[in-house]
């Protein structure tokens, strides 16, 4: 996950791991309010092939203090 669309300002990278689930991963980071985050997913097959999903982004909104 990065703060820019060139993926130069990386704030978190799971790296290549067989422990990750295709159903989702809980990230150990705190997202900031009103911020755009960019992400990209790569997957590897057992035979060494790699597929890379195109660049995606999402934005956070206002967060209530609790």
mmCIF file of the N, C-alpha and C atoms, coordinates in Angstrom:
data_MODEL
# 
_entry.id   MODEL 
# 
loop_
_atom_site.group_PDB 
_atom_site.id 
_atom_site.type_symbol 
_atom_site.label_atom_id 
_atom_site.label_alt_id 
_atom_site.label_comp_id 
_atom_site.label_asym_id 
_atom_site.label_entity_id 
_atom_site.label_seq_id 
_atom_site.pdbx_PDB_ins_code 
_atom_site.Cartn_x 
_atom_site.Cartn_y 
_atom_site.Cartn_z 
_atom_site.occupancy 
_atom_site.B_iso_or_equiv 
_atom_site.pdbx_formal_charge 
_atom_site.auth_seq_id 
_atom_site.auth_comp_id 
_atom_site.auth_asym_id 
_atom_site.auth_atom_id 
_atom_site.pdbx_PDB_model_num 
ATOM 1   N N  . UNK A 1 1  ? 0.845   -1.146  0.000   1.00 0.00 ? 1  UNK A N  1 
ATOM 2   C CA . UNK A 1 1  ? 0.000   0.000   0.000   1.00 0.00 ? 1  UNK A CA 1 
ATOM 3   C C  . UNK A 1 1  ? 0.904   1.226   0.000   1.00 0.00 ? 1  UNK A C  1 
ATOM 4   N N  . UNK A 1 2  ? 0.493   2.238   -0.772  1.00 0.00 ? 2  UNK A N  1 
ATOM 5   C CA . UNK A 1 2  ? 1.332   3.420   -0.926  1.00 0.00 ? 2  UNK A CA 1 
ATOM 6   C C  . UNK A 1 2  ? 0.486   4.687   -0.901  1.00 0.00 ? 2  UNK A C  1 
ATOM 7   N N  . UNK A 1 3  ? 1.161   5.797   -0.721  1.00 0.00 ? 3  UNK A N  1 
ATOM 8   C CA . UNK A 1 3  ? 0.502   7.095   -0.712  1.00 0.00 ? 3  UNK A CA 1 
ATOM 9   C C  . UNK A 1 3  ? 0.534   7.779   -2.065  1.00 0.00 ? 3  UNK A C  1 
ATOM 10  N N  . UNK A 1 4  ? 1.174   7.150   -3.061  1.00 0.00 ? 4  UNK A N  1 
ATOM 11  C CA . UNK A 1 4  ? 1.262   7.747   -4.388  1.00 0.00 ? 4  UNK A CA 1 
ATOM 12  C C  . UNK A 1 4  ? 1.033   6.689   -5.465  1.00 0.00 ? 4  UNK A C  1 
ATOM 13  N N  . UNK A 1 5  ? 0.609   7.155   -6.635  1.00 0.00 ? 5  UNK A N  1 
ATOM 14  C CA . UNK A 1 5  ? 0.279   6.219   -7.720  1.00 0.00 ? 5  UNK A CA 1 
ATOM 15  C C  . UNK A 1 5  ? 1.498   5.622   -8.414  1.00 0.00 ? 5  UNK A C  1 
ATOM 16  N N  . UNK A 1 6  ? 2.690   6.056   -8.074  1.00 0.00 ? 6  UNK A N  1 
ATOM 17  C CA . UNK A 1 6  ? 3.913   5.444   -8.606  1.00 0.00 ? 6  UNK A CA 1 
ATOM 18  C C  . UNK A 1 6  ? 4.434   4.354   -7.669  1.00 0.00 ? 6  UNK A C  1 
ATOM 19  N N  . UNK A 1 7  ? 3.741   4.166   -6.543  1.00 0.00 ? 7  UNK A N  1 
ATOM 20  C CA . UNK A 1 7  ? 4.108   3.181   -5.516  1.00 0.00 ? 7  UNK A CA 1 
ATOM 21  C C  . UNK A 1 7  ? 5.530   3.399   -5.010  1.00 0.00 ? 7  UNK A C  1 
ATOM 22  N N  . UNK A 1 8  ? 5.884   4.668   -4.847  1.00 0.00 ? 8  UNK A N  1 
ATOM 23  C CA . UNK A 1 8  ? 7.196   5.006   -4.303  1.00 0.00 ? 8  UNK A CA 1 
ATOM 24  C C  . UNK A 1 8  ? 7.140   5.297   -2.807  1.00 0.00 ? 8  UNK A C  1 
ATOM 25  N N  . UNK A 1 9  ? 5.993   5.782   -2.328  1.00 0.00 ? 9  UNK A N  1 
ATOM 26  C CA . UNK A 1 9  ? 5.818   6.093   -0.910  1.00 0.00 ? 9  UNK A CA 1 
ATOM 27  C C  . UNK A 1 9  ? 5.084   4.932   -0.228  1.00 0.00 ? 9  UNK A C  1 
ATOM 28  N N  . UNK A 1 10 ? 5.741   3.780   -0.176  1.00 0.00 ? 10 UNK A N  1 
ATOM 29  C CA . UNK A 1 10 ? 5.147   2.563   0.384   1.00 0.00 ? 10 UNK A CA 1 
ATOM 30  C C  . UNK A 1 10 ? 4.974   2.718   1.897   1.00 0.00 ? 10 UNK A C  1 
ATOM 31  N N  . UNK A 1 11 ? 3.762   2.403   2.380   1.00 0.00 ? 11 UNK A N  1 
ATOM 32  C CA . UNK A 1 11 ? 3.544   2.429   3.831   1.00 0.00 ? 11 UNK A CA 1 
ATOM 33  C C  . UNK A 1 11 ? 3.366   1.018   4.395   1.00 0.00 ? 11 UNK A C  1 
ATOM 34  N N  . UNK A 1 12 ? 3.092   0.040   3.515   1.00 0.00 ? 12 UNK A N  1 
ATOM 35  C CA . UNK A 1 12 ? 2.996   -1.343  3.957   1.00 0.00 ? 12 UNK A CA 1 
ATOM 36  C C  . UNK A 1 12 ? 3.124   -2.271  2.765   1.00 0.00 ? 12 UNK A C  1 
ATOM 37  N N  . UNK A 1 13 ? 3.851   -3.367  2.965   1.00 0.00 ? 13 UNK A N  1 
ATOM 38  C CA . UNK A 1 13 ? 4.030   -4.382  1.918   1.00 0.00 ? 13 UNK A CA 1 
ATOM 39  C C  . UNK A 1 13 ? 4.018   -5.741  2.597   1.00 0.00 ? 13 UNK A C  1 
ATOM 40  N N  . UNK A 1 14 ? 3.082   -6.601  2.218   1.00 0.00 ? 14 UNK A N  1 
ATOM 41  C CA . UNK A 1 14 ? 3.016   -7.933  2.822   1.00 0.00 ? 14 UNK A CA 1 
ATOM 42  C C  . UNK A 1 14 ? 4.161   -8.806  2.351   1.00 0.00 ? 14 UNK A C  1 
ATOM 43  N N  . UNK A 1 15 ? 4.736   -8.461  1.189   1.00 0.00 ? 15 UNK A N  1 
ATOM 44  C CA . UNK A 1 15 ? 5.777   -9.305  0.624   1.00 0.00 ? 15 UNK A CA 1 
ATOM 45  C C  . UNK A 1 15 ? 5.175   -10.592 0.078   1.00 0.00 ? 15 UNK A C  1 
ATOM 46  N N  . UNK A 1 16 ? 6.004   -11.464 -0.379  1.00 0.00 ? 16 UNK A N  1 
ATOM 47  C CA . UNK A 1 16 ? 5.567   -12.751 -0.914  1.00 0.00 ? 16 UNK A CA 1 
ATOM 48  C C  . UNK A 1 16 ? 5.525   -13.746 0.239   1.00 0.00 ? 16 UNK A C  1 
ATOM 49  N N  . UNK A 1 17 ? 4.345   -14.300 0.488   1.00 0.00 ? 17 UNK A N  1 
ATOM 50  C CA . UNK A 1 17 ? 4.178   -15.198 1.626   1.00 0.00 ? 17 UNK A CA 1 
ATOM 51  C C  . UNK A 1 17 ? 3.096   -16.230 1.330   1.00 0.00 ? 17 UNK A C  1 
ATOM 52  N N  . UNK A 1 18 ? 3.323   -17.459 1.726   1.00 0.00 ? 18 UNK A N  1 
ATOM 53  C CA . UNK A 1 18 ? 2.309   -18.498 1.554   1.00 0.00 ? 18 UNK A CA 1 
ATOM 54  C C  . UNK A 1 18 ? 1.294   -18.477 2.696   1.00 0.00 ? 18 UNK A C  1 
ATOM 55  N N  . UNK A 1 19 ? 1.495   -17.614 3.698   1.00 0.00 ? 19 UNK A N  1 
ATOM 56  C CA . UNK A 1 19 ? 0.577   -17.520 4.833   1.00 0.00 ? 19 UNK A CA 1 
ATOM 57  C C  . UNK A 1 19 ? -0.606  -16.587 4.575   1.00 0.00 ? 19 UNK A C  1 
ATOM 58  N N  . UNK A 1 20 ? -0.594  -15.853 3.471   1.00 0.00 ? 20 UNK A N  1 
ATOM 59  C CA . UNK A 1 20 ? -1.657  -14.901 3.185   1.00 0.00 ? 20 UNK A CA 1 
ATOM 60  C C  . UNK A 1 20 ? -2.884  -15.624 2.649   1.00 0.00 ? 20 UNK A C  1 
ATOM 61  N N  . UNK A 1 21 ? -4.063  -15.096 2.957   1.00 0.00 ? 21 UNK A N  1 
ATOM 62  C CA . UNK A 1 21 ? -5.326  -15.692 2.524   1.00 0.00 ? 21 UNK A CA 1 
ATOM 63  C C  . UNK A 1 21 ? -5.880  -14.941 1.320   1.00 0.00 ? 21 UNK A C  1 
ATOM 64  N N  . UNK A 1 22 ? -6.507  -15.660 0.411   1.00 0.00 ? 22 UNK A N  1 
ATOM 65  C CA . UNK A 1 22 ? -7.158  -14.998 -0.718  1.00 0.00 ? 22 UNK A CA 1 
ATOM 66  C C  . UNK A 1 22 ? -8.481  -14.363 -0.307  1.00 0.00 ? 22 UNK A C  1 
ATOM 67  N N  . UNK A 1 23 ? -8.904  -14.577 0.940   1.00 0.00 ? 23 UNK A N  1 
ATOM 68  C CA . UNK A 1 23 ? -10.147 -13.984 1.436   1.00 0.00 ? 23 UNK A CA 1 
ATOM 69  C C  . UNK A 1 23 ? -9.923  -12.625 2.088   1.00 0.00 ? 23 UNK A C  1 
ATOM 70  N N  . UNK A 1 24 ? -8.686  -12.283 2.361   1.00 0.00 ? 24 UNK A N  1 
ATOM 71  C CA . UNK A 1 24 ? -8.390  -10.979 2.940   1.00 0.00 ? 24 UNK A CA 1 
ATOM 72  C C  . UNK A 1 24 ? -7.253  -11.061 3.933   1.00 0.00 ? 24 UNK A C  1 
ATOM 73  N N  . UNK A 1 25 ? -6.669  -9.919  4.193   1.00 0.00 ? 25 UNK A N  1 
ATOM 74  C CA . UNK A 1 25 ? -5.549  -9.816  5.115   1.00 0.00 ? 25 UNK A CA 1 
ATOM 75  C C  . UNK A 1 25 ? -5.769  -8.593  5.996   1.00 0.00 ? 25 UNK A C  1 
ATOM 76  N N  . UNK A 1 26 ? -5.654  -8.756  7.293   1.00 0.00 ? 26 UNK A N  1 
ATOM 77  C CA . UNK A 1 26 ? -5.739  -7.621  8.205   1.00 0.00 ? 26 UNK A CA 1 
ATOM 78  C C  . UNK A 1 26 ? -4.372  -6.945  8.233   1.00 0.00 ? 26 UNK A C  1 
ATOM 79  N N  . UNK A 1 27 ? -4.364  -5.669  7.908   1.00 0.00 ? 27 UNK A N  1 
ATOM 80  C CA . UNK A 1 27 ? -3.105  -4.936  7.857   1.00 0.00 ? 27 UNK A CA 1 
ATOM 81  C C  . UNK A 1 27 ? -2.822  -4.268  9.203   1.00 0.00 ? 27 UNK A C  1 
ATOM 82  N N  . UNK A 1 28 ? -1.607  -4.369  9.692   1.00 0.00 ? 28 UNK A N  1 
ATOM 83  C CA . UNK A 1 28 ? -1.259  -3.776  10.978  1.00 0.00 ? 28 UNK A CA 1 
ATOM 84  C C  . UNK A 1 28 ? -0.875  -2.294  10.850  1.00 0.00 ? 28 UNK A C  1 
ATOM 85  N N  . UNK A 1 29 ? -1.774  -1.516  10.242  1.00 0.00 ? 29 UNK A N  1 
ATOM 86  C CA . UNK A 1 29 ? -1.521  -0.087  10.069  1.00 0.00 ? 29 UNK A CA 1 
ATOM 87  C C  . UNK A 1 29 ? -2.775  0.688   10.447  1.00 0.00 ? 29 UNK A C  1 
ATOM 88  N N  . UNK A 1 30 ? -2.608  1.955   10.764  1.00 0.00 ? 30 UNK A N  1 
ATOM 89  C CA . UNK A 1 30 ? -3.738  2.850   11.025  1.00 0.00 ? 30 UNK A CA 1 
ATOM 90  C C  . UNK A 1 30 ? -3.908  3.756   9.816   1.00 0.00 ? 30 UNK A C  1 
ATOM 91  N N  . UNK A 1 31 ? -5.099  3.752   9.242   1.00 0.00 ? 31 UNK A N  1 
ATOM 92  C CA . UNK A 1 31 ? -5.371  4.601   8.091   1.00 0.00 ? 31 UNK A CA 1 
ATOM 93  C C  . UNK A 1 31 ? -5.718  6.002   8.562   1.00 0.00 ? 31 UNK A C  1 
ATOM 94  N N  . UNK A 1 32 ? -5.249  6.995   7.834   1.00 0.00 ? 32 UNK A N  1 
ATOM 95  C CA . UNK A 1 32 ? -5.524  8.390   8.150   1.00 0.00 ? 32 UNK A CA 1 
ATOM 96  C C  . UNK A 1 32 ? -6.824  8.831   7.488   1.00 0.00 ? 32 UNK A C  1 
ATOM 97  N N  . UNK A 1 33 ? -7.517  9.766   8.107   1.00 0.00 ? 33 UNK A N  1 
ATOM 98  C CA . UNK A 1 33 ? -8.750  10.314  7.541   1.00 0.00 ? 33 UNK A CA 1 
ATOM 99  C C  . UNK A 1 33 ? -8.441  11.126  6.287   1.00 0.00 ? 33 UNK A C  1 
ATOM 100 N N  . UNK A 1 34 ? -9.377  11.144  5.367   1.00 0.00 ? 34 UNK A N  1 
ATOM 101 C CA . UNK A 1 34 ? -9.288  11.939  4.140   1.00 0.00 ? 34 UNK A CA 1 
ATOM 102 C C  . UNK A 1 34 ? -7.974  11.714  3.385   1.00 0.00 ? 34 UNK A C  1 
ATOM 103 N N  . UNK A 1 35 ? -7.628  10.456  3.181   1.00 0.00 ? 35 UNK A N  1 
ATOM 104 C CA . UNK A 1 35 ? -6.377  10.105  2.517   1.00 0.00 ? 35 UNK A CA 1 
ATOM 105 C C  . UNK A 1 35 ? -6.641  9.092   1.412   1.00 0.00 ? 35 UNK A C  1 
ATOM 106 N N  . UNK A 1 36 ? -5.969  9.247   0.281   1.00 0.00 ? 36 UNK A N  1 
ATOM 107 C CA . UNK A 1 36 ? -6.066  8.277   -0.809  1.00 0.00 ? 36 UNK A CA 1 
ATOM 108 C C  . UNK A 1 36 ? -4.905  7.301   -0.673  1.00 0.00 ? 36 UNK A C  1 
ATOM 109 N N  . UNK A 1 37 ? -5.223  6.017   -0.743  1.00 0.00 ? 37 UNK A N  1 
ATOM 110 C CA . UNK A 1 37 ? -4.232  4.947   -0.660  1.00 0.00 ? 37 UNK A CA 1 
ATOM 111 C C  . UNK A 1 37 ? -4.275  4.140   -1.957  1.00 0.00 ? 37 UNK A C  1 
ATOM 112 N N  . UNK A 1 38 ? -3.102  3.782   -2.441  1.00 0.00 ? 38 UNK A N  1 
ATOM 113 C CA . UNK A 1 38 ? -2.974  2.990   -3.667  1.00 0.00 ? 38 UNK A CA 1 
ATOM 114 C C  . UNK A 1 38 ? -2.482  1.591   -3.308  1.00 0.00 ? 38 UNK A C  1 
ATOM 115 N N  . UNK A 1 39 ? -2.973  0.593   -4.031  1.00 0.00 ? 39 UNK A N  1 
ATOM 116 C CA . UNK A 1 39 ? -2.552  -0.776  -3.761  1.00 0.00 ? 39 UNK A CA 1 
ATOM 117 C C  . UNK A 1 39 ? -2.523  -1.589  -5.048  1.00 0.00 ? 39 UNK A C  1 
ATOM 118 N N  . UNK A 1 40 ? -1.710  -2.627  -5.005  1.00 0.00 ? 40 UNK A N  1 
ATOM 119 C CA . UNK A 1 40 ? -1.561  -3.531  -6.145  1.00 0.00 ? 40 UNK A CA 1 
ATOM 120 C C  . UNK A 1 40 ? -1.322  -4.931  -5.593  1.00 0.00 ? 40 UNK A C  1 
ATOM 121 N N  . UNK A 1 41 ? -1.867  -5.918  -6.257  1.00 0.00 ? 41 UNK A N  1 
ATOM 122 C CA . UNK A 1 41 ? -1.748  -7.303  -5.797  1.00 0.00 ? 41 UNK A CA 1 
ATOM 123 C C  . UNK A 1 41 ? -0.999  -8.128  -6.827  1.00 0.00 ? 41 UNK A C  1 
ATOM 124 N N  . UNK A 1 42 ? -0.055  -8.932  -6.338  1.00 0.00 ? 42 UNK A N  1 
ATOM 125 C CA . UNK A 1 42 ? 0.637   -9.918  -7.173  1.00 0.00 ? 42 UNK A CA 1 
ATOM 126 C C  . UNK A 1 42 ? 0.359   -11.290 -6.589  1.00 0.00 ? 42 UNK A C  1 
ATOM 127 N N  . UNK A 1 43 ? 0.132   -12.256 -7.456  1.00 0.00 ? 43 UNK A N  1 
ATOM 128 C CA . UNK A 1 43 ? -0.075  -13.640 -7.011  1.00 0.00 ? 43 UNK A CA 1 
ATOM 129 C C  . UNK A 1 43 ? 0.872   -14.548 -7.780  1.00 0.00 ? 43 UNK A C  1 
ATOM 130 N N  . UNK A 1 44 ? 1.321   -15.598 -7.110  1.00 0.00 ? 44 UNK A N  1 
ATOM 131 C CA . UNK A 1 44 ? 2.249   -16.551 -7.709  1.00 0.00 ? 44 UNK A CA 1 
ATOM 132 C C  . UNK A 1 44 ? 1.638   -17.937 -7.686  1.00 0.00 ? 44 UNK A C  1 
ATOM 133 N N  . UNK A 1 45 ? 1.773   -18.652 -8.801  1.00 0.00 ? 45 UNK A N  1 
ATOM 134 C CA . UNK A 1 45 ? 1.317   -20.023 -8.875  1.00 0.00 ? 45 UNK A CA 1 
ATOM 135 C C  . UNK A 1 45 ? 2.393   -20.980 -8.404  1.00 0.00 ? 45 UNK A C  1 
ATOM 136 N N  . UNK A 1 46 ? 1.997   -22.227 -8.156  1.00 0.00 ? 46 UNK A N  1 
ATOM 137 C CA . UNK A 1 46 ? 2.947   -23.244 -7.713  1.00 0.00 ? 46 UNK A CA 1 
ATOM 138 C C  . UNK A 1 46 ? 4.041   -23.514 -8.741  1.00 0.00 ? 46 UNK A C  1 
ATOM 139 N N  . UNK A 1 47 ? 3.737   -23.207 -10.008 1.00 0.00 ? 47 UNK A N  1 
ATOM 140 C CA . UNK A 1 47 ? 4.717   -23.446 -11.075 1.00 0.00 ? 47 UNK A CA 1 
ATOM 141 C C  . UNK A 1 47 ? 5.616   -22.234 -11.327 1.00 0.00 ? 47 UNK A C  1 
ATOM 142 N N  . UNK A 1 48 ? 5.498   -21.177 -10.479 1.00 0.00 ? 48 UNK A N  1 
ATOM 143 C CA . UNK A 1 48 ? 6.351   -20.008 -10.607 1.00 0.00 ? 48 UNK A CA 1 
ATOM 144 C C  . UNK A 1 48 ? 5.777   -18.872 -11.433 1.00 0.00 ? 48 UNK A C  1 
ATOM 145 N N  . UNK A 1 49 ? 4.626   -19.089 -12.055 1.00 0.00 ? 49 UNK A N  1 
ATOM 146 C CA . UNK A 1 49 ? 4.014   -18.009 -12.828 1.00 0.00 ? 49 UNK A CA 1 
ATOM 147 C C  . UNK A 1 49 ? 3.519   -16.912 -11.890 1.00 0.00 ? 49 UNK A C  1 
ATOM 148 N N  . UNK A 1 50 ? 3.548   -15.683 -12.386 1.00 0.00 ? 50 UNK A N  1 
ATOM 149 C CA . UNK A 1 50 ? 3.118   -14.533 -11.587 1.00 0.00 ? 50 UNK A CA 1 
ATOM 150 C C  . UNK A 1 50 ? 2.072   -13.739 -12.353 1.00 0.00 ? 50 UNK A C  1 
ATOM 151 N N  . UNK A 1 51 ? 1.056   -13.263 -11.638 1.00 0.00 ? 51 UNK A N  1 
ATOM 152 C CA . UNK A 1 51 ? 0.051   -12.374 -12.213 1.00 0.00 ? 51 UNK A CA 1 
ATOM 153 C C  . UNK A 1 51 ? -0.012  -11.130 -11.330 1.00 0.00 ? 51 UNK A C  1 
ATOM 154 N N  . UNK A 1 52 ? -0.093  -9.967  -11.965 1.00 0.00 ? 52 UNK A N  1 
ATOM 155 C CA . UNK A 1 52 ? -0.144  -8.706  -11.235 1.00 0.00 ? 52 UNK A CA 1 
ATOM 156 C C  . UNK A 1 52 ? -1.445  -7.987  -11.590 1.00 0.00 ? 52 UNK A C  1 
ATOM 157 N N  . UNK A 1 53 ? -2.231  -7.676  -10.555 1.00 0.00 ? 53 UNK A N  1 
ATOM 158 C CA . UNK A 1 53 ? -3.461  -6.917  -10.727 1.00 0.00 ? 53 UNK A CA 1 
ATOM 159 C C  . UNK A 1 53 ? -3.102  -5.458  -10.925 1.00 0.00 ? 53 UNK A C  1 
ATOM 160 N N  . UNK A 1 54 ? -3.838  -4.762  -11.774 1.00 0.00 ? 54 UNK A N  1 
ATOM 161 C CA . UNK A 1 54 ? -3.555  -3.353  -12.025 1.00 0.00 ? 54 UNK A CA 1 
ATOM 162 C C  . UNK A 1 54 ? -3.668  -2.502  -10.767 1.00 0.00 ? 54 UNK A C  1 
ATOM 163 N N  . UNK A 1 55 ? -3.160  -1.307  -10.838 1.00 0.00 ? 55 UNK A N  1 
ATOM 164 C CA . UNK A 1 55 ? -3.162  -0.380  -9.721  1.00 0.00 ? 55 UNK A CA 1 
ATOM 165 C C  . UNK A 1 55 ? -4.583  -0.002  -9.342  1.00 0.00 ? 55 UNK A C  1 
ATOM 166 N N  . UNK A 1 56 ? -4.872  0.007   -8.051  1.00 0.00 ? 56 UNK A N  1 
ATOM 167 C CA . UNK A 1 56 ? -6.174  0.382   -7.519  1.00 0.00 ? 56 UNK A CA 1 
ATOM 168 C C  . UNK A 1 56 ? -5.981  1.400   -6.409  1.00 0.00 ? 56 UNK A C  1 
ATOM 169 N N  . UNK A 1 57 ? -7.063  2.065   -6.004  1.00 0.00 ? 57 UNK A N  1 
ATOM 170 C CA . UNK A 1 57 ? -6.976  3.020   -4.911  1.00 0.00 ? 57 UNK A CA 1 
ATOM 171 C C  . UNK A 1 57 ? -8.297  3.073   -4.167  1.00 0.00 ? 57 UNK A C  1 
ATOM 172 N N  . UNK A 1 58 ? -8.221  3.587   -2.958  1.00 0.00 ? 58 UNK A N  1 
ATOM 173 C CA . UNK A 1 58 ? -9.422  3.901   -2.189  1.00 0.00 ? 58 UNK A CA 1 
ATOM 174 C C  . UNK A 1 58 ? -9.122  5.127   -1.343  1.00 0.00 ? 58 UNK A C  1 
ATOM 175 N N  . UNK A 1 59 ? -10.186 5.810   -0.913  1.00 0.00 ? 59 UNK A N  1 
ATOM 176 C CA . UNK A 1 59 ? -10.019 6.983   -0.069  1.00 0.00 ? 59 UNK A CA 1 
ATOM 177 C C  . UNK A 1 59 ? -10.766 6.788   1.238   1.00 0.00 ? 59 UNK A C  1 
ATOM 178 N N  . UNK A 1 60 ? -10.160 7.245   2.295   1.00 0.00 ? 60 UNK A N  1 
ATOM 179 C CA . UNK A 1 60 ? -10.833 7.210   3.589   1.00 0.00 ? 60 UNK A CA 1 
ATOM 180 C C  . UNK A 1 60 ? -11.597 8.514   3.772   1.00 0.00 ? 60 UNK A C  1 
ATOM 181 N N  . UNK A 1 61 ? -12.624 8.455   4.574   1.00 0.00 ? 61 UNK A N  1 
ATOM 182 C CA . UNK A 1 61 ? -13.424 9.647   4.862   1.00 0.00 ? 61 UNK A CA 1 
ATOM 183 C C  . UNK A 1 61 ? -13.128 10.151  6.260   1.00 0.00 ? 61 UNK A C  1 
ATOM 184 N N  . UNK A 1 62 ? -14.076 10.874  6.799   1.00 0.00 ? 62 UNK A N  1 
ATOM 185 C CA . UNK A 1 62 ? -13.949 11.411  8.151   1.00 0.00 ? 62 UNK A CA 1 
ATOM 186 C C  . UNK A 1 62 ? -14.032 10.276  9.155   1.00 0.00 ? 62 UNK A C  1 
ATOM 187 N N  . UNK A 1 63 ? -13.222 10.352  10.195  1.00 0.00 ? 63 UNK A N  1 
ATOM 188 C CA . UNK A 1 63 ? -13.248 9.337   11.257  1.00 0.00 ? 63 UNK A CA 1 
ATOM 189 C C  . UNK A 1 63 ? -13.677 10.005  12.556  1.00 0.00 ? 63 UNK A C  1 
ATOM 190 N N  . UNK A 1 64 ? -14.695 9.446   13.201  1.00 0.00 ? 64 UNK A N  1 
ATOM 191 C CA . UNK A 1 64 ? -15.133 9.954   14.491  1.00 0.00 ? 64 UNK A CA 1 
ATOM 192 C C  . UNK A 1 64 ? -14.186 9.512   15.585  1.00 0.00 ? 64 UNK A C  1 
ATOM 193 N N  . UNK A 1 65 ? -13.857 10.390  16.489  1.00 0.00 ? 65 UNK A N  1 
ATOM 194 C CA . UNK A 1 65 ? -13.042 10.028  17.641  1.00 0.00 ? 65 UNK A CA 1 
ATOM 195 C C  . UNK A 1 65 ? -13.907 9.282   18.635  1.00 0.00 ? 65 UNK A C  1 
ATOM 196 N N  . UNK A 1 66 ? -13.441 8.147   19.101  1.00 0.00 ? 66 UNK A N  1 
ATOM 197 C CA . UNK A 1 66 ? -14.226 7.351   20.064  1.00 0.00 ? 66 UNK A CA 1 
ATOM 198 C C  . UNK A 1 66 ? -13.395 7.044   21.257  1.00 0.00 ? 66 UNK A C  1 
# 
